[in-house]
Amino acid sequence: MIESVAAVTPSNRALVDGEVYVPGLPVEDVTQKYGVAPDDVAKLASAENPHGASPLALKAVAEAQSRLSLYPDWTAKTLRAAIGEKYGFDPEGVVCGSGETEVISMLIRAFAKPDEPVLMHSPCFPLYRIYSHCEGRRPVFSPMGKDFDPQVDHYIDVMRRVNPKIAFMTNPHNPSGRLMSESEVRRICEAANSDTLLALDEAYVHYSSAQFGMDLLREYDNLIVLRTFSKAFGLAGLRVGFGISNNPDIIRPLRLIKPTWNMGQMQIAGGIAGLNDDAHVARAVATIQEMRPYVTSGVDKVDGFRAVPGSEANFFLTEILNPELDSTRVFNELLKRGVIVKDGSDIPELGSRYLRVDVNLKKHMDRFLWALADIKA
Ligand SMILES: Cc1ncc(COP(=O)(O)O)c(C=O)c1O
């Protein structure tokens, strides 16, 4: 290695030694290390679609190859128009990102100044916190209660006390899958000051029983709804997400701050086609809704484990009741048996008593249940 003499330093400490996001492991890690055949691996740590990518999106992406020598429209105009039409909003109220996570990072940069507070539940999707730290903004936490009750009253108390510049709400919540009701989200919206940007993250909303975020947009001018194409549309590898608001003053700064051509020809074409692939979304939703009670009741029958009740997402938390086991040990034992889950220890506020497990095809659920029962303390 060359010894560096340069004195360049990142703008804040989190960029030197801050928390790094830990994604779910790829299938190859298990096939290579433990000799499990790729088709047998149960990949249950990234909340992907059990039926793969939307076929309509795949076709559109292939066709977009003929346009790869051309710059895309820098605002992804046609994709914004399709999103606006689908949900009944002006396309000027839509901003697209290379995944929803890009929109999250843009929001934090655009709407909170250095050291200003950004509110989120604890635990939460780690990237709210990681991006806040990396941008020098100040994450503030509202703890969840027993079995990850969102404790809306407490959230509102914290919000009143710190007056955050951005308040993230995740519905359904990651990592628990718990859902806040429409009246709970409304209470938060009513309690927020008008200078707090309310960011309602509906990444997993298709799998839940309450899809009201878009309706609230017409009532609250400081609200933005965030959505992803990575889950129900099955396009995690394409990288498409968006933010939508009824207030163009929220969207305009995001358009200016985003990397100019952040959406390529394939993302735009695949996004438009995937958005309208209702059959594919319905298939994923049906599988999740059928398998969720199947796998959670299966976990409850395994000695030493319990499914945290109430998930309305395509994953749920498994609590480790056996005091002789911890999440990293169970995670590693599952890997040996061809099952990839998320180790709760990788989500700092979750700790070592939980695993996050995706709901997926029956054969993967059966492998997970078999492997869990096979682990001895
Ligand atoms: C709550 C939540 N929001 C957003 C995302 C990211 O979505 P994308 O793949 O579009 O960046 C995830 C992904 O895991 C998530 O859990």
The ligand as an SDF file (V2000), in Angstrom:
LIG
                    3D

 16 16  0  0  0  0  0  0  0  0999 V2000
  -38.1800    0.3790    5.3520 C   0  0  0  0  0  0  0  0  0  0  0  0
  -37.3990    0.3250    4.0900 C   0  0  0  0  0  0  0  0  0  0  0  0
  -37.3690    1.4010    3.2910 N   0  0  0  0  0  0  0  0  0  0  0  0
  -36.6690    1.3850    2.1490 C   0  0  0  0  0  0  0  0  0  0  0  0
  -35.9680    0.2760    1.7500 C   0  0  0  0  0  0  0  0  0  0  0  0
  -35.0940    0.3210    0.5370 C   0  0  0  0  0  0  0  0  0  0  0  0
  -35.6300    0.1210   -0.6440 O   0  0  0  0  0  0  0  0  0  0  0  0
  -34.7740    0.2270   -1.9740 P   0  0  0  0  0  0  0  0  0  0  0  0
  -34.3310   -1.1520   -2.3260 O   0  0  0  0  0  0  0  0  0  0  0  0
  -35.7670    0.7770   -2.9350 O   0  0  0  0  0  0  0  0  0  0  0  0
  -33.6320    1.1540   -1.7930 O   0  0  0  0  0  0  0  0  0  0  0  0
  -35.9590   -0.8490    2.5420 C   0  0  0  0  0  0  0  0  0  0  0  0
  -35.1740   -2.0130    2.1260 C   0  0  0  0  0  0  0  0  0  0  0  0
  -34.8590   -2.9270    2.7900 O   0  0  0  0  0  0  0  0  0  0  0  0
  -36.6820   -0.8230    3.7490 C   0  0  0  0  0  0  0  0  0  0  0  0
  -36.6720   -1.8710    4.5810 O   0  0  0  0  0  0  0  0  0  0  0  0
  1  2  1  0
  2  3  1  0
  2 15  2  0
  3  4  2  0
  4  5  1  0
  5  6  1  0
  5 12  2  0
  6  7  1  0
  7  8  1  0
  8  9  2  0
  8 10  1  0
  8 11  1  0
 12 13  1  0
 12 15  1  0
 13 14  2  0
 15 16  1  0
M  END
$$$$
